[in-house]
């Protein structure tokens, strides 16, 4: 909720309000805690508050209950007790739904959310395909070849068409791009087929998402809450994480530098954040850390949501200045060490032991620390998180369908479009080559008599006298025809020479054997070789002269 132009997150033990300052929202944050401790409710409370301030939000719906934000919450005894405890009635609390766009990369439970192969780029695509280092290098080269030839890579069939083209023209491409093995391309093609079976055909397509559409506001100036249905997508953690990272990268590249604002342009929640970092290569980790560090200057706040802070690498964790830590459980020495590390990330509060407090937290309770006006982290505070004003549970199929088709963006992205790209280019090129080959097969090969007759026919049509036998056998022929004719004559002469050499050598050897028989073994050998040489020369000369 909004109170005194600040985001009211909860109350402390003494009933004092705990606030998150709007101008500190883009300094990023962390929401952590074990399953069932209240993380999802906290995310909803934050998202509602941001929307109330006119800040657009992106959230992923892993369990299917975040979409309930489209509908007002319902009254209950538990809710009345919490409203009274926090004094929410006097603060203007009311059950209400929020402006929401529901998205789904498969297009089944939300507005289809798509992007293209080219926009994702080779680094993220290599991670989706689970390519090794060599295959990743080859993928980078293939993207370079596509760029150099102005070929658009929109969908997976474009990518496979590029693989085929590179494989068939590897010898021609090798001097400039290096040799690419067919076995490597085969393995990469199989990886693309596996991606298609996992839904890649739906994700890599057009019209591609214009991420600026997420910066809109809804009715009453409330920030639009964009919710991605990830209940099925989360089964492919690599695709899920890479997709969300692509969206962050798009925001980073598209949005201009704005410095520190009174409130951010967009807040991005990354649920199940550990999936982003699992098995990520160093080059990708460096990219993530760079984006997190610099994107706040674009007016974007990122909030990672995960079970344990240790899921987040230290370089990224150091950038998360607003912390909400729900209960953690520790039954092993390793788990106890993780809880101690989480406690040590807070400024110590002399009134309680942060480690013990984290272990003893109940549902809906958390240890929090937010930046103050000067950007200094506050001391650890035990907080009771406010309840959301929207529905806590899931939505019905009818409610979801109405929300999806009632969105202003539905008509823009609902219809799949297959624009002209690399696949269509190679199809046209193949058809043109096939037509050229067919036409070449239908044309008779040029011969000297035929060419001379054609020349004679042309002369007769012009009323000129035709010599019975032109002094120049190539008269009237084009350079290309003469070149082809000489090529044929050279081939025939080579064949005649080969036959002549063989026959002459045989006759010469037989003559040598007869002539040298009286000279013994040495004479026979010598005579055969000499005779064969002499005979080959004589016969070849006679053969050439006819």
C-alpha positions as CSV (number, residue, x, y, z in Angstrom):
1,X,0.0,0.0,0.0
2,X,1.0,3.6,-0.4
3,X,1.2,5.8,2.7
4,X,2.7,9.3,2.8
5,X,4.0,8.8,-0.7
6,X,6.0,5.8,0.4
7,X,5.6,2.0,0.0
8,X,4.2,0.5,3.1
9,X,5.5,-3.1,3.4
10,X,4.6,-4.0,7.0
11,X,4.9,-3.2,10.7
12,X,7.6,-4.0,13.2
13,X,7.1,-5.6,16.7
14,X,6.1,-2.2,18.1
15,X,3.5,-1.5,15.4
16,X,5.6,1.1,13.6
17,X,5.3,1.2,9.8
18,X,8.2,-0.1,7.7
19,X,8.6,1.7,4.3
20,X,10.5,1.1,1.1
21,X,11.3,4.5,-0.5
22,X,10.2,4.8,-4.2
23,X,13.5,6.4,-5.3
24,X,15.4,3.5,-3.8
25,X,13.3,0.8,-5.6
26,X,15.7,0.6,-8.6
27,X,18.6,-0.3,-6.3
28,X,17.3,-3.9,-6.6
29,X,16.3,-6.3,-4.0
30,X,16.0,-9.9,-2.7
31,X,13.0,-11.8,-1.4
32,X,14.1,-15.2,0.0
33,X,12.7,-17.9,2.2
34,X,11.7,-21.5,2.4
35,X,8.6,-22.9,0.8
36,X,5.4,-21.9,2.5
37,X,6.9,-18.9,4.4
38,X,5.0,-16.2,2.5
39,X,7.2,-15.2,-0.4
40,X,4.4,-15.1,-3.0
41,X,2.2,-12.9,-0.7
42,X,5.2,-10.5,-0.3
43,X,5.7,-10.3,-4.1
44,X,2.0,-9.5,-4.5
45,X,2.1,-6.8,-1.9
46,X,5.1,-5.2,-3.5
47,X,3.7,-5.4,-7.0
48,X,0.4,-3.9,-5.9
49,X,2.2,-1.0,-4.3
50,X,4.3,-0.4,-7.4
51,X,1.2,-0.5,-9.5
52,X,-0.5,2.0,-7.2
53,X,2.4,4.4,-7.8
54,X,2.1,4.1,-11.6
55,X,5.1,1.8,-11.9
56,X,4.7,-1.1,-14.4
57,X,5.7,-4.5,-13.2
58,X,6.8,-7.9,-14.7
59,X,6.2,-11.1,-12.7
60,X,6.4,-14.8,-13.5
61,X,3.7,-17.1,-12.2
62,X,5.3,-20.4,-11.4
63,X,2.6,-21.9,-9.3
64,X,-0.4,-20.4,-11.1
65,X,-1.7,-18.2,-8.2
66,X,-0.1,-14.8,-9.1
67,X,-2.7,-14.4,-11.9
68,X,-5.3,-13.9,-9.1
69,X,-4.3,-10.2,-9.1
70,X,-6.8,-9.5,-11.8
71,X,-9.6,-10.0,-9.2
72,X,-10.4,-8.4,-5.8
73,X,-9.5,-10.4,-2.7
74,X,-12.3,-12.0,-0.6
75,X,-13.2,-11.3,3.0
76,X,-12.5,-13.9,5.7
77,X,-12.0,-14.1,9.4
78,X,-8.2,-14.2,9.0
79,X,-8.2,-11.2,6.7
80,X,-10.4,-9.2,9.1
81,X,-8.0,-10.0,11.9
82,X,-5.0,-8.8,9.9
83,X,-6.8,-5.6,8.7
84,X,-7.6,-4.7,12.3
85,X,-4.1,-5.5,13.6
86,X,-2.4,-3.3,11.0
87,X,-5.1,-0.6,11.1
88,X,-5.6,-1.0,7.4
89,X,-9.2,0.3,7.4
90,X,-8.1,3.7,8.4
91,X,-5.4,3.7,5.8
92,X,-7.8,3.1,2.9
93,X,-7.4,-0.7,2.4
94,X,-10.0,-2.1,0.1
95,X,-10.3,-5.3,-1.9
96,X,-9.5,-4.6,-5.6
97,X,-8.2,-6.2,-8.7
98,X,-5.3,-4.7,-10.7
99,X,-4.7,-4.0,-14.4
100,X,-3.0,-7.2,-15.7
101,X,-1.7,-8.6,-19.0
102,X,-1.4,-12.4,-18.9
103,X,1.3,-13.8,-21.2
104,X,2.3,-17.3,-22.2
105,X,5.2,-18.3,-24.6
106,X,3.1,-21.3,-25.8
107,X,0.0,-19.0,-26.4
108,X,-2.4,-21.3,-24.5
109,X,-3.0,-19.5,-21.2
110,X,-2.1,-16.0,-22.2
111,X,-1.1,-13.6,-24.9
112,X,1.5,-15.3,-27.1
113,X,5.0,-14.0,-26.1
114,X,7.6,-14.5,-28.9
115,X,11.0,-13.3,-29.9
116,X,13.3,-14.1,-32.8
117,X,16.6,-16.1,-33.0
118,X,18.5,-13.0,-34.1
119,X,17.2,-11.0,-31.1
120,X,18.2,-13.6,-28.6
121,X,21.7,-13.9,-30.0
122,X,24.3,-16.7,-30.0
123,X,25.3,-16.4,-26.3
124,X,21.9,-17.0,-24.9
125,X,20.9,-19.4,-27.6
126,X,23.9,-21.6,-27.0
127,X,22.8,-21.9,-23.4
128,X,19.2,-22.8,-24.4
129,X,20.6,-25.5,-26.7
130,X,23.1,-26.7,-24.1
131,X,26.0,-26.4,-26.6
132,X,29.6,-27.2,-25.7
133,X,32.4,-24.6,-26.2
134,X,33.3,-25.7,-29.7
135,X,29.6,-25.7,-30.8
136,X,29.1,-22.3,-29.2
137,X,32.1,-21.0,-31.3
138,X,30.5,-22.4,-34.4
139,X,27.1,-20.9,-33.6
140,X,28.8,-17.5,-33.3
141,X,30.4,-18.0,-36.7
142,X,27.0,-18.9,-38.2
143,X,25.5,-15.8,-36.8
144,X,28.3,-13.8,-38.4
145,X,27.7,-15.5,-41.8
146,X,24.1,-14.6,-41.6
147,X,24.9,-11.0,-40.7
148,X,27.4,-10.7,-43.5
149,X,24.8,-11.9,-46.0
150,X,21.9,-9.9,-44.5
151,X,19.9,-13.0,-43.6
152,X,17.3,-12.7,-40.9
153,X,17.1,-15.6,-38.4
154,X,13.6,-15.5,-37.1
155,X,12.6,-19.0,-36.2
156,X,14.1,-22.5,-35.7
157,X,13.7,-23.5,-39.4
158,X,15.8,-20.4,-40.3
159,X,18.5,-21.7,-38.0
160,X,18.4,-25.2,-39.5
161,X,18.5,-23.8,-43.0
162,X,21.7,-21.9,-42.0
163,X,23.2,-25.1,-40.7
164,X,22.5,-26.9,-44.0
165,X,23.8,-24.0,-46.1
166,X,27.1,-23.8,-44.1
167,X,27.5,-27.6,-44.3
168,X,27.0,-27.7,-48.1
169,X,29.3,-24.8,-48.7
170,X,31.9,-25.4,-46.0
171,X,34.8,-25.5,-48.5
172,X,33.8,-22.1,-50.0
173,X,33.4,-20.6,-46.5
174,X,36.5,-22.0,-44.9
175,X,39.0,-19.4,-46.2
176,X,37.1,-16.6,-44.5
177,X,35.3,-18.3,-41.6
178,X,37.3,-21.4,-40.9
179,X,36.5,-25.0,-41.4
180,X,33.3,-26.3,-39.9
181,X,32.9,-30.0,-39.5
182,X,29.6,-31.7,-40.6
183,X,29.5,-33.7,-37.4
184,X,29.4,-30.5,-35.3
185,X,26.5,-29.1,-37.4
186,X,24.7,-32.4,-37.1
187,X,24.9,-32.3,-33.3
188,X,23.7,-28.7,-33.3
189,X,20.8,-29.5,-35.6
190,X,19.7,-32.3,-33.2
191,X,19.8,-29.8,-30.3
192,X,17.5,-27.4,-32.3
193,X,15.0,-30.3,-33.0
194,X,15.0,-31.0,-29.2
195,X,14.2,-27.3,-28.6
196,X,11.4,-27.4,-31.1
197,X,9.9,-30.4,-29.2
198,X,10.1,-28.4,-26.0
199,X,8.1,-25.5,-27.4
200,X,10.8,-23.6,-29.2
201,X,8.7,-23.3,-32.4
202,X,6.1,-21.3,-30.4
203,X,8.7,-19.1,-28.7
204,X,10.9,-18.2,-31.7
205,X,8.5,-16.6,-34.0
206,X,6.9,-13.3,-35.0
207,X,5.4,-10.9,-34.2
208,X,8.2,-10.5,-31.6
209,X,7.6,-8.8,-28.3
210,X,8.2,-5.0,-28.2
211,X,9.3,-4.8,-24.6
212,X,8.3,-1.1,-24.5
213,X,4.7,-2.3,-24.5
214,X,5.4,-3.3,-20.9
215,X,5.9,0.3,-19.8
216,X,2.2,1.1,-20.1
217,X,-0.2,2.1,-17.4
218,X,-3.7,0.9,-16.9
219,X,-7.0,2.5,-15.7
220,X,-6.6,5.2,-13.1
221,X,-2.9,5.6,-13.8
222,X,-2.0,2.3,-12.2
223,X,1.1,0.6,-13.5
224,X,0.3,-2.4,-15.7
225,X,1.3,-5.8,-14.2
226,X,2.6,-8.2,-16.8
227,X,2.4,-11.8,-15.6
228,X,4.0,-14.7,-17.5
229,X,2.4,-18.1,-17.0
230,X,5.5,-20.2,-16.1
231,X,3.7,-23.3,-14.7
232,X,4.6,-25.4,-17.7
233,X,7.7,-23.4,-18.8
234,X,9.4,-24.0,-15.4
235,X,9.8,-27.6,-16.4
236,X,12.5,-26.4,-18.8
237,X,14.5,-24.4,-16.4
238,X,17.2,-23.5,-18.9
239,X,14.6,-22.0,-21.4
240,X,12.8,-20.2,-18.5
241,X,15.9,-18.6,-17.1
242,X,17.4,-17.7,-20.5
243,X,14.1,-16.1,-21.6
244,X,13.9,-13.9,-18.6
245,X,17.6,-12.9,-19.0
246,X,16.9,-12.0,-22.6
247,X,14.1,-9.6,-21.4
248,X,16.5,-8.0,-19.0
249,X,19.1,-7.6,-21.8
250,X,16.4,-6.1,-24.1
251,X,15.5,-3.5,-21.4
252,X,19.2,-2.7,-20.9
253,X,19.8,-2.2,-24.6
254,X,16.7,-0.3,-25.5
255,X,16.1,2.0,-22.6
256,X,18.0,5.3,-22.4
257,X,20.1,6.4,-19.5
258,X,18.0,8.4,-17.0
259,X,20.1,8.4,-13.8
260,X,18.3,8.4,-10.4
261,X,14.5,8.9,-10.7
262,X,11.9,9.6,-8.1
263,X,10.5,6.2,-9.0
264,X,11.6,3.5,-11.5
265,X,10.2,3.0,-15.0
266,X,9.7,-0.7,-14.4
267,X,10.2,-3.3,-11.7
268,X,11.2,-6.8,-12.8
269,X,10.6,-9.8,-10.5
270,X,12.7,-12.9,-11.2
271,X,11.1,-15.8,-9.4
272,X,13.0,-19.1,-9.0
273,X,16.1,-17.0,-9.5
274,X,18.5,-19.9,-8.9
275,X,17.7,-21.3,-12.3
276,X,19.4,-18.3,-13.9
277,X,22.7,-19.2,-12.4
278,X,22.7,-23.0,-12.5
279,X,25.5,-24.3,-14.8
280,X,25.9,-20.8,-16.3
281,X,29.3,-20.4,-18.1
282,X,31.5,-17.6,-16.8
283,X,30.9,-15.4,-19.9
284,X,27.2,-15.5,-19.1
285,X,27.7,-14.9,-15.4
286,X,29.8,-11.8,-16.2
287,X,27.0,-10.6,-18.5
288,X,24.3,-11.0,-15.8
289,X,26.4,-9.2,-13.3
290,X,27.0,-6.3,-15.7
291,X,23.3,-6.0,-16.5
292,X,22.3,-6.0,-12.8
293,X,25.0,-3.3,-12.0
294,X,24.1,-1.0,-14.9
295,X,20.4,-1.4,-15.5
296,X,19.4,0.7,-12.5
297,X,20.6,3.7,-14.4
298,X,18.0,2.9,-17.0
299,X,15.3,3.2,-14.4
300,X,14.7,-0.5,-13.9
301,X,14.6,-2.3,-10.5
302,X,15.3,-6.1,-10.3
303,X,14.0,-8.2,-7.5
304,X,15.3,-11.8,-7.2
305,X,13.1,-14.3,-5.5
306,X,14.6,-17.6,-4.3
307,X,14.6,-20.0,-1.4
308,X,18.1,-19.2,-0.1
309,X,20.3,-16.2,-0.6
310,X,23.2,-18.6,-1.3
311,X,21.5,-19.3,-4.7
312,X,22.7,-15.9,-5.9
313,X,26.4,-15.4,-6.8
314,X,28.2,-12.9,-4.5
315,X,28.8,-10.4,-7.4
316,X,25.1,-10.2,-8.0
317,X,24.0,-10.4,-4.3
318,X,26.1,-7.4,-3.5
319,X,23.9,-5.3,-5.8
320,X,20.6,-6.3,-4.0
321,X,20.2,-3.5,-1.4
322,X,16.6,-4.0,-0.3
323,X,16.3,-7.4,1.5
324,X,13.2,-9.3,2.7
325,X,14.2,-12.6,4.3
326,X,11.5,-15.0,5.3
327,X,12.1,-18.0,7.5
328,X,14.9,-20.5,6.6
329,X,15.1,-24.0,8.0
330,X,18.5,-25.5,9.0
331,X,18.8,-29.2,9.8
332,X,22.3,-29.9,8.6
333,X,25.6,-28.1,9.2
334,X,25.6,-26.9,5.6
335,X,22.1,-25.4,6.0
336,X,23.1,-23.7,9.3
337,X,26.1,-22.2,7.6
338,X,23.8,-20.8,4.9
339,X,21.5,-19.2,7.5
340,X,24.4,-17.6,9.2
341,X,25.6,-16.2,5.9
342,X,22.1,-14.8,5.3
343,X,22.0,-13.2,8.8
344,X,25.5,-11.7,8.3
345,X,24.2,-9.9,5.2
346,X,22.1,-7.6,7.4
347,X,23.2,-4.7,9.6
348,X,23.1,-6.0,13.1
349,X,20.2,-5.0,15.3
350,X,21.2,-5.0,19.0
351,X,17.7,-5.9,20.1
352,X,17.8,-9.4,18.7
353,X,20.0,-12.1,17.2
354,X,19.4,-12.1,13.4
355,X,20.4,-15.7,13.0
356,X,18.0,-16.9,15.7
357,X,15.3,-14.6,14.4
358,X,15.4,-16.0,10.8
359,X,15.1,-19.5,12.2
360,X,12.1,-18.7,14.3
361,X,10.1,-16.6,11.8
362,X,6.4,-17.7,11.2
363,X,4.4,-17.4,7.9
364,X,4.0,-13.9,6.8
365,X,6.9,-12.7,8.9
366,X,10.4,-11.6,7.7
367,X,13.6,-9.8,8.5
368,X,13.9,-6.7,6.3
369,X,16.4,-4.0,5.5
370,X,15.7,-1.2,3.1
371,X,17.9,1.8,2.0
372,X,17.2,5.1,3.7
373,X,17.2,8.5,2.1
374,X,21.0,8.7,1.8
375,X,21.2,5.2,0.3
376,X,22.5,3.6,3.5
377,X,21.2,0.1,4.4
378,X,18.9,0.1,7.4
379,X,19.5,-2.2,10.4
380,X,17.7,-5.5,10.4
381,X,14.0,-5.3,11.4
382,X,11.5,-8.0,12.2
383,X,8.5,-7.2,10.0
384,X,4.9,-8.5,9.7
385,X,4.1,-8.3,6.0
386,X,0.8,-6.6,5.0
387,X,-1.9,-8.7,3.2
388,X,-2.6,-8.2,-0.5
389,X,-5.8,-6.4,-1.7
390,X,-6.2,-8.7,-4.7
391,X,-7.1,-12.3,-4.7
392,X,-4.6,-14.7,-3.2
393,X,-5.7,-17.8,-5.2
394,X,-5.8,-18.7,-8.8
395,X,-8.3,-17.5,-11.5
396,X,-10.8,-19.6,-13.3
397,X,-10.4,-20.5,-17.0
398,X,-13.3,-18.2,-17.9
399,X,-11.7,-15.3,-16.0
400,X,-8.3,-15.9,-17.6
401,X,-9.8,-16.1,-21.1
402,X,-11.7,-12.8,-20.5
403,X,-8.6,-11.1,-19.2
404,X,-6.4,-12.3,-22.1
405,X,-8.8,-11.4,-24.9
406,X,-9.8,-8.1,-23.3
407,X,-6.2,-6.9,-23.4
408,X,-5.3,-4.1,-25.8
409,X,-2.2,-6.1,-26.8
410,X,-4.0,-9.3,-27.7
411,X,-4.9,-8.2,-31.2
412,X,-1.2,-7.2,-31.8
413,X,0.4,-10.5,-30.8
414,X,-2.3,-13.2,-31.1
415,X,-1.8,-14.0,-34.8
416,X,1.3,-15.8,-35.8
417,X,3.2,-14.3,-38.8
418,X,5.8,-16.1,-40.9
419,X,7.7,-13.3,-42.6
420,X,10.4,-13.7,-45.2
421,X,13.7,-14.8,-43.7
422,X,16.7,-17.1,-44.2
423,X,14.6,-20.2,-44.7
424,X,12.6,-18.6,-47.5
425,X,15.8,-17.2,-49.1
426,X,17.4,-20.6,-49.3
427,X,14.2,-22.1,-50.6
428,X,14.2,-19.6,-53.5
429,X,17.9,-20.1,-54.1
430,X,17.4,-23.9,-54.3
431,X,14.5,-23.5,-56.8
432,X,16.5,-21.2,-59.0
433,X,19.4,-23.6,-59.1
434,X,17.1,-26.5,-59.9
435,X,15.5,-24.6,-62.8
436,X,18.9,-23.6,-64.2
437,X,20.1,-27.3,-64.0
438,X,16.9,-28.4,-65.8
439,X,17.4,-25.9,-68.5
440,X,21.0,-26.8,-69.0
441,X,20.1,-30.5,-69.4
442,X,17.6,-29.7,-72.1
443,X,20.1,-27.7,-74.3
444,X,22.3,-29.9,-76.6
445,X,26.0,-29.7,-76.2
446,X,27.7,-27.6,-78.9
447,X,29.6,-29.4,-81.7
448,X,31.8,-28.1,-84.5
449,X,29.6,-29.1,-87.4
450,X,26.5,-27.8,-85.6
451,X,28.2,-24.5,-84.8
452,X,29.4,-24.2,-88.4
453,X,26.0,-25.0,-89.7
454,X,24.4,-22.4,-87.5
455,X,26.9,-19.9,-88.8
456,X,26.1,-20.9,-92.4
457,X,22.4,-20.6,-91.7
458,X,22.9,-17.1,-90.3
459,X,24.9,-16.1,-93.3
460,X,22.3,-17.4,-95.7
461,X,19.5,-15.5,-94.0
462,X,21.5,-12.3,-94.5
463,X,21.9,-13.1,-98.2
464,X,25.6,-13.6,-98.0
465,X,27.7,-16.2,-99.8
466,X,28.7,-19.1,-97.7
467,X,32.2,-20.6,-98.4
468,X,32.2,-24.3,-98.8
469,X,34.8,-24.7,-96.2
470,X,35.8,-21.7,-94.0
471,X,39.5,-21.2,-93.6
472,X,39.0,-20.7,-89.9
473,X,37.0,-23.5,-88.3
474,X,36.0,-21.2,-85.5
475,X,34.7,-18.4,-87.7
476,X,31.4,-16.9,-86.4
477,X,31.6,-18.5,-83.0
478,X,31.5,-16.6,-79.7
479,X,34.4,-16.7,-77.3
480,X,32.4,-19.0,-75.0
481,X,31.6,-21.4,-77.8
482,X,35.2,-21.5,-79.0
483,X,36.5,-22.1,-75.5
484,X,34.0,-25.0,-75.0
485,X,34.9,-26.5,-78.4
486,X,38.6,-26.3,-77.8
487,X,38.1,-28.0,-74.4
488,X,36.2,-30.9,-76.1
489,X,38.9,-31.2,-78.8
490,X,41.7,-31.2,-76.1
491,X,39.9,-34.0,-74.2
492,X,39.5,-36.1,-77.4
493,X,43.2,-35.6,-78.3
494,X,44.3,-36.6,-74.8
495,X,42.2,-39.8,-75.2
496,X,43.7,-40.6,-78.6
497,X,47.3,-40.0,-77.3
498,X,46.6,-42.4,-74.5
499,X,45.4,-45.1,-76.9
500,X,48.3,-44.4,-79.3
501,X,50.9,-44.6,-76.5
502,X,49.5,-47.8,-75.2
503,X,49.4,-49.5,-78.7
504,X,52.8,-48.2,-79.7
505,X,54.4,-49.3,-76.4
506,X,53.0,-52.8,-76.9
507,X,54.3,-53.1,-80.5
508,X,57.6,-51.6,-79.7
509,X,58.2,-54.1,-76.8
510,X,57.3,-57.1,-79.0
511,X,59.8,-55.8,-81.6
512,X,62.4,-55.3,-79.0
513,X,62.0,-58.8,-77.6
514,X,62.5,-60.3,-81.0
515,X,65.4,-58.1,-81.9
516,X,67.2,-58.7,-78.6
517,X,66.6,-62.4,-78.2
518,X,70.1,-63.2,-79.5
519,X,71.7,-60.9,-77.0
520,X,70.6,-62.8,-73.9
521,X,68.7,-61.6,-70.9
522,X,70.4,-58.2,-70.7
523,X,69.8,-57.6,-74.4
524,X,66.2,-58.6,-74.1
525,X,65.5,-56.1,-71.4
526,X,67.5,-53.3,-73.0
527,X,66.0,-54.0,-76.4
528,X,62.5,-54.1,-75.0
529,X,62.8,-50.7,-73.3
530,X,64.5,-49.0,-76.2
531,X,62.3,-50.6,-78.7
532,X,59.2,-49.6,-76.8
533,X,60.4,-46.0,-76.6
534,X,61.2,-45.8,-80.3
535,X,58.0,-47.6,-81.3
536,X,55.9,-45.4,-79.1
537,X,57.3,-42.3,-80.6
538,X,57.0,-43.4,-84.2
539,X,53.5,-44.8,-83.8
540,X,52.3,-41.8,-81.9
541,X,53.5,-39.5,-84.7
542,X,51.8,-41.6,-87.3
543,X,48.6,-41.8,-85.3
544,X,48.4,-38.0,-84.8
545,X,48.8,-37.5,-88.6
546,X,46.1,-40.0,-89.4
